[in-house]
Amino acid sequence: MRHHDHGTPSAPGQPPAVWTGRAHNRGQWVLAVAGAACLALGVDLAVDSPWGSGLAPLLMSVIGCVAAGLLMLFGTLAFVHVAVRVDDEVLEIRCGHMGLPRRRIPLTDVVHADVARKVTPCQWGGWGYRWRPDKGTAVVVRRGEGVVVRLGDGRVFTVTVDDAEAAVRVIRDRLRLIAARTSQI
C-alpha cells in the first residue's frame, strides 16, 4: 500500500474519525492488457476481414473476441485495487476505479474483527469478489494480510488491505464505543 490515511485522533485515546486503507495488485494490469488486445483483435476482424469462408464464422470470431476482451478488461480493472474506509458507523469496501462493487457493513452488525496474516487467491478460488460456503465472502485483490469481520448473523467477510492491524484496531475501538453507548441507554 502506498497511502495510509489513519486520520488524526478526535480526542486523546480516541480512534481517528475516519480510517482509510488500500491494497493494489499491479499484476492484474497484464490481464487488462490481454483483454484490450482481444478487444482490438475483434475490432480489427470486424473492420478488415480477410475471411472468405462466410459471414457466420466471421461473426462468431468478432463477437467472441469482443466479448472475451470486454470481460477480461473490465473484470480485471474492477479488482486492480480495493479501498477500505472505517468511520463511526460503517465499514465500506470499494473495488476498482469506479468503486464497484461496493459493500457497506454497518458496525452495529459486526461482532468481532481479526487480522488474517495470509490471505491468498488460492484459498478463495481466485482474485475478485468471492463467496465460499465454508468461509464466507471476500474481496481478494492480492496475497497478504487482510481484515476478517464476523457479523451478528454468523456470516464472515474478508478483505485484503495493507496495514490490516490498524484497521482491526480502529474497528475494535469503534465496537467498544458502540457497546459503551448502548450500555448507557
N, C-alpha and C positions, 0 to 999 in steps of 0.2 A: 504494500500500500504506500502510496506516495503522500497522501494527505490524511492527517489525523486531526480532526477538529473536536477536541474533547470539551470545548466550551470553557467558560470560566464559572467557578462555583458561584451560586447565587448568594450564599452566605457561608461563613466558616463551618466546615463539617457537612455541608450540603452537597449533593451531587450537582454537576453542571446542569444548566437549564435545558440544554439540548446536546446530545452526543451524536456525532456522525462518524461513519467509517465506510471504507470502500474496499473492494477486492477486485483485482484485474486478472484477465487471462489473455495475454498477448498471443498465445499460440492459436487461439481461435480466429485470429485475423487471416491465418493461412487458409482456413476453410472458407472464410468470406471471400478471399481472392479466388479460390477454386469455384465458388458459386457464381462470382462475377464472370469468370471465364466461360462457364456453362451457359450463362445468360447471353454472353456475347456470341458464342457459337450458335445458339438458337436464332439470334437476330441475323447473323451472317448467313445461315442456311435459308432463312425466310427471304432475305433481300437478294442474295446472289446464289441461286440454287443451281448446282451443277448436275442435279439428279435428272435422269431421263427415264427412270423406271416408273413414273406415275406420281399422282398427287397424294395418294394415301400414305406411302412411305415417307414422303417429304413432310406432310402434316404431322405424322407421328413423331418424327425426329425433331421438328421445330418445337412442338408442344412439349415433348419430353425434355429437351434441353432447357427451354424457358422455365418449365415447372421445377425441374431439379435445381436450376440456377437460383431461382427466387427462393425456394425452400432453404437451400444452403446459405444463401446470402442473408436473408432476414432471420432465419433460425439461429445462425451463429452470432449475428450482430446483437440480437436480443440478450445474449448471455456473455458478452465480452467483459462486462463488469457488473457489479452489484453495489448499490448504495444502501446502507443501513442507517436508520435515524431513530433515536430514542428520545422522546420528550416526556412530559409529565403524565401523558395519558396513553400513548401509543408506541408500539414498536412497528416501524414501517420499513418494508423491503421493496426496493425498486430496481428493476433489471434493465440493462441496456441504455441506449441513448434516449429513448423515448419514455423510459420509466415503466415499461410494460413487459411482462406482467408485474403487477404491484400487489403486495399483500400488507394489510394493516391488521395488527393484532393488538386489541386493547389490553393494557397492562392489568386491568381488572380480571382478565381471563387467564393470565399467566400464574401458574402455581410455583414454578421453580425455573431457574436458569443455570446452565452449566456451560463450561468450555469443553469443546471436543478438540483434543490436541491434533488429531489426524483424521480429516475428512477427505476421502478420495472419490473420484468419479466411479471407480470400480465397485465401491460399496453401494452406490446408488444407481448403477446401471448407465452411467454417462454423465455428461455435463447438462446443465439446464435446470428446469423446474421438474422435480422428480417426486413420485409417490411410490412407496413400497408398503404393503400391508403390515409387515413386521416391524418397520422402522418409522413410519410416518411420512411427512412431506419435507422436502429440502430444496434449497436453491444452491446448486453447486457450480461455481464458475472456475474453480481451481482447486488443487490439492492444498492441504494445510489446515490451520486452525479455523474453528467455527463456533458459532453460538447455537446452543440447543435449548429451546424453551419447551417446557411441559405445560400444557393447558389444562384447565379445570375439567374438561370433558374427556381427558385421557389421551388426547392427541399430542403428537410431538412434532415440532417444527425446527429444522436445522438450516442454518445459512452460513456459508463460508464468508469470513470477513477478517481482515487484518486487525490485530490488537483486540481479539475476542475477549481477552481478560478484562479490559477496560469496559467493554460493552456489558459483560456479565455483571461487573461491579456496579455499573450505573443502574442496570435493571434490578438488581437485588436491593440497591438503595431505594429505588422507586417503590418496590414491593413493600419494603419496611415502612415507608412513608404512607402508603395506601393502607396498610394494616393498622398503623397508628391512628390515622384519620377515622377508619371505620370503628376502632375500639373506643374512640372518644364519643361516638354518637350514642 
